Amino acid sequence: MTRPLDDLVPPYVRAIEPYRPGKPIEEVERELGIRAVKLASNENPLGPSPRAVEAARAALGGANRYPEGGAWYLRRRLAERWGVPMEQVILGNGSGELLDMIARTLLTPADEAATSYGSFPLYELAVAMTGARFVTVPQRDYRFDLEALAAALISRTKLVFLANPNNPTGTMVTADEVEAFLDRVEQVCGAVTVLDEAYADYVPRPDYTRSAEWVKQGRRVLVLRTFSKVYGLAGYRIGYGVAPPELIEQMTHVRSPFNTSAIAQAAALAALEDAEHVRRSVEMNARGMAQLELGLNRLGLEPVPSVTNFILVPLGRDGREVSEAMLREGVIVRPMRWMGFPDAIRISIGAEEENARCLAALEKVMKREAART
Ligand SMILES: *Cc1c(COP(=O)(O)O)cnc(C)c1O
């Protein structure tokens, strides 16, 4: 048999552009021989709640056993918080895994999924794995254009992704706007809308989401939340979805039985009880955001106003060159070409000293460039 291996792989899988993570901080530090600052992945600079770490540690000794596959305790606690039965809650190995699960649940190569240009790259990846068509519409002022998105829906559209707030722009759409959009989706095609609310806890505005209400109304939404951001548990890999029971039931068909670890479940459960840690994280973020905005404005830059823990900074020149030069100063930020903004970088809000180092590095890089031209 001389059939080439690639022939065994469906064309739509072969065509996938794999996710390329940034350089690990340890590697940067080793190369430069200095301590580096990583403001690249929207992580919580405060770290996890000590109570979550404690709970994880306590779970380690029992880890010869498989995790409780139904994740009963954590799902029950989350269901209580959302005011829904636990049959409406599903856990994922990060909310990223739930993106794959919803895509596999709904899509075939004959179907379509839609979202905005300049949003979270894992949507495209999740859809690509199914062979379905992935459609994007342009943004308006760095925001999801829900009018344009509604206009792009056709009868074959089964899935819509709405990142609210959006990564990497840091912008949001209001609850009223989303509700009007959900009405349109219902009329046009009955697709499921994924409301990806990874940064919900950071949003300081009262007109933000009513996602719990929409789930309770039985609307076709899958609300995604994660423990990776404000809870500071990105490395544990755990997130969850809340949706009407029929949708969760269908997703369970494609869920692998032990998709979240016992350690992550224990940490998440404890993290939920540490409201004080969340409060401190949000407060620290607000201070850091103000610090960065002011510093960036002083450098003559106009970052996109953000309701999250990161900020998109249009530079008017290649973001990769700037981020590589900053890297040589020991500051890791993300160039944004791969997310749709070749002339921008995204900076995650860090601790005060980290933000200060970031601003100093950016200033140095910009001055050096100005001197050259
Ligand atoms: C970070 C992020 C997530 C969360 O990913 P996890 O898999 O839960 O770590 C989801 N959606 C968006 C838009 C994000 O930026």
The ligand as an SDF file (V2000), in Angstrom:
LIG
                    3D

 15 15  0  0  0  0  0  0  0  0999 V2000
   -9.4340   33.6990   26.4230 C   0  0  0  0  0  0  0  0  0  0  0  0
  -10.6870   33.5220   25.6770 C   0  0  0  0  0  0  0  0  0  0  0  0
  -11.4790   32.3950   25.8800 C   0  0  0  0  0  0  0  0  0  0  0  0
  -11.1350   31.3810   26.9440 C   0  0  0  0  0  0  0  0  0  0  0  0
  -10.3830   30.3550   26.5260 O   0  0  0  0  0  0  0  0  0  0  0  0
  -10.1700   29.1080   27.4930 P   0  0  0  0  0  0  0  0  0  0  0  0
  -10.1690   27.9580   26.5560 O   0  0  0  0  0  0  0  0  0  0  0  0
  -11.3440   29.0590   28.4400 O   0  0  0  0  0  0  0  0  0  0  0  0
   -8.8830   29.3200   28.1880 O   0  0  0  0  0  0  0  0  0  0  0  0
  -12.6390   32.2770   25.1570 C   0  0  0  0  0  0  0  0  0  0  0  0
  -13.0200   33.2120   24.2760 N   0  0  0  0  0  0  0  0  0  0  0  0
  -12.3050   34.3200   24.0760 C   0  0  0  0  0  0  0  0  0  0  0  0
  -12.7960   35.3480   23.1380 C   0  0  0  0  0  0  0  0  0  0  0  0
  -11.1020   34.4960   24.7580 C   0  0  0  0  0  0  0  0  0  0  0  0
  -10.3760   35.5900   24.5350 O   0  0  0  0  0  0  0  0  0  0  0  0
  1  2  1  0
  2  3  1  0
  2 14  2  0
  3  4  1  0
  3 10  2  0
  4  5  1  0
  5  6  1  0
  6  7  2  0
  6  8  1  0
  6  9  1  0
 10 11  1  0
 11 12  2  0
 12 13  1  0
 12 14  1  0
 14 15  1  0
M  END
$$$$
